[in-house]
Amino acid sequence: MTLALVLGGILAVLAVVAVARPFLREPAPESDALDEPGELERRRLTLAEERDQALAALKELEFDHRTGKVSDDDYRVLLGPLRRRAAEALRALEPRAEARHARVARPR
C-alpha cells in the first residue's frame, strides 16, 4: 500500500513536470528586431495623426466657444479651416470611400 502511494506520488510529480515544462522554458524569438513600417504605413500613420490633431483642435475650439473664451465671430472664422483640415485627413485615410462618393455624385 505504501509503495503504491509513493509510486503514485512520483508519477503525479512527473506528469506535472512534463505538462509544465513547455511553459517554464523561455521561448527563443526568431528575431528581436521590430519591423520598420513601409511607406504606405508611414503615410497612413501621418494622416491619422493629422486627423487626430484636427479633431482635437475642433473639440477645443468648440469648448472655448461654449465657455465664452472665443467670440461668435472668431468661432466662425476658425471653424471652417479646421473642418476642412479634418475632412481632408479623413478623406485621405478612406480612399475607397472617396471613390465610391465620386461614383454616386457623378451625373449619368
N, C-alpha and C positions, 0 to 999 in steps of 0.2 A: 504494500500500500504506500509506504513512504517513498520507495523507489519510483513508483508511478507518478507521485506528486512532483518529485524532483525532476523527472524526465518531462513531465507536462509543463513545469515552470520553465525549464531550459528551452523547450520547443516554443513556448509562448514568447520568450525573450528573443529568440532567433527570428520568429515571424515578425515581431515588431521592428527589429533592426532591419530585416530585409525590406519591409514596406517603407520604412522611414529613410532608408539610405538615399534614394534619389532626391529627397527633399533636403537632406543635410549637405549634399555636395554643392559646391559653388559652381554655377554654370559658367562655362568658358564662352565668352562672346566671340563672335566671328570677327568683329571689328568694333572698336570704341569710338571711331570717328563718326561725327554727325554728318549726314548728307547735306551738302550745300543746296539751297533751293535753286531751281532753274530760273531762267529769265522770266518765264510766264508766272511762276510762283512769286518771284520778287515783285513783278508788276502788280499782281493781284494783292499782295500784302501792302504795297504802296497805296493802291486805290482804296483798300479797306481802311487804311489809316486816314486818308483824306476824307473819306465818308464819315468816319467816327469824329474827326475834328470838326467838320462842318455841322454835323448833327448836335454836337456838344455846344458849339457856338450858337446855334439856333435855340437850343434849350436855355442857355444862359441869357440870351437876348430876350427871350420870352419872359423869363423870371425877372430880369431887370425892368422890363416894361410893366409887368404886373405890380412890382413893388414901388414903382414910381421913379426909379433911378434913370430911366430912359423916357424921354417925352414921346408923344404920339408921332410927331413929325420925324424925329430921329429914328424911331422904330420902323416907320415906313421906308425910310431911306436905306437902312441897314438890312432890312428883311429880304429884299429882292436878291441882292448879290449872294447872300448866304444860302438862300433857297436854290439858286442856280448852281452854286458850287456843290451843294449836297446832291442835287438831281444829276449833275454831270458825273459825279463819282458813282452814284447808284447805277446810272445807265452804262457806264464803262465796266462795272462789275457784272452786269447782266446783258451781254451782247446778244444772246438769243432772244431775250425779251424785246430788245430794241428792234431786231429784225422782224419779229412777229408783229410788233406795233406798226412798223413801216408797211408791212403787207396789208394789214387791216385798214390803215389810213389811206392807202393808195387808191385813187379812183380807178374804176374798171372801164 
